[in-house]
Amino acid sequence: MNSDKRADFSAVTAKVDTTADITPKADFSAVQAHVDTTAEQVQQVYVVKSGDSLSKIAKLHYGDGNAWTRIFEANRDVLDDPDKIYPGQTLKLPARA
């Protein structure tokens, strides 16, 4: 551009009537509050104490004594009978669902 000639900005206005047609509003209707995790669930262990039962351990760990079957199934390799657990025995506790 030559320094003798200047751009003509006389027709430029600073007013914008609307941006509605230019920028649509974001649609968040499909956003969900729940996110599934890909993290591996951590399994805990429990050392049996005198007076324990699988239902008592389930109540302590899961808040539901009826969840004793989860503990029994996770420990089939060391338990033959859910009524026969012994102090000092180490049991796997499946992660809370």
PEQUI-V839827 format. One record per residue. N is the residue number from 1. SS is DSSP state (hx for helix, st for strand, lp for the rest). PHI is phi in whole degrees, -180 to 180 (* if undefined). PSI is psi in whole degrees, -180 to 180 (* if undefined). Layout:
((N/SS/PHI/PSI) (N/SS/PHI/PSI))
This chain:
((1/lp/*/136) (2/lp/-78/141) (3/lp/-69/-18) (4/lp/-78/-25) (5/lp/-104/133) (6/lp/-116/149) (7/lp/-68/144) (8/lp/-94/107) (9/lp/-103/16) (10/lp/-66/-25) (11/lp/-92/-3) (12/lp/-80/132) (13/lp/-113/152) (14/lp/-95/-1) (15/lp/-94/137) (16/lp/-117/123) (17/lp/-71/-47) (18/lp/-159/152) (19/lp/-115/8) (20/lp/-58/-39) (21/lp/-81/-17) (22/lp/-90/-47) (23/lp/-120/102) (24/lp/-70/150) (25/lp/-71/145) (26/lp/-67/139) (27/lp/-103/108) (28/lp/-102/15) (29/lp/-65/-24) (30/lp/-93/0) (31/lp/-71/132) (32/lp/-110/145) (33/lp/-80/-22) (34/lp/-93/135) (35/lp/-124/125) (36/lp/-75/141) (37/lp/-96/147) (38/lp/-104/2) (39/lp/-68/142) (40/lp/-70/135) (41/lp/-71/134) (42/lp/-89/128) (43/lp/-94/134) (44/st/-102/168) (45/st/-122/156) (46/st/-136/133) (47/st/-97/120) (48/lp/-64/136) (49/lp/-112/162) (50/lp/-58/133) (51/lp/91/-6) (52/lp/-75/154) (53/lp/-139/164) (54/hx/-62/-37) (55/hx/-68/-36) (56/hx/-67/-43) (57/hx/-64/-42) (58/hx/-62/-41) (59/hx/-62/-44) (60/hx/-65/-44) (61/hx/-85/-43) (62/hx/-106/-15) (63/lp/82/10) (64/lp/-146/111) (65/hx/-62/-25) (66/hx/-73/-7) (67/hx/-84/11) (68/hx/-58/-28) (69/hx/-64/-32) (70/hx/-63/-42) (71/hx/-68/-43) (72/hx/-61/-47) (73/hx/-63/-37) (74/hx/-71/-15) (75/lp/-120/23) (76/lp/-59/-24) (77/lp/-72/-20) (78/lp/-121/-10) (79/lp/-119/128) (80/lp/-99/-28) (81/lp/-135/125) (82/lp/-65/-16) (83/lp/-90/-2) (84/lp/-119/85) (85/lp/-121/153) (86/lp/-129/145) (87/lp/-54/136) (88/lp/94/-16) (89/lp/-70/138) (90/st/-101/125) (91/st/-116/143) (92/st/-81/136) (93/st/-112/111) (94/lp/-57/151) (95/lp/-59/149) (96/lp/-64/139) (97/lp/-75/*))
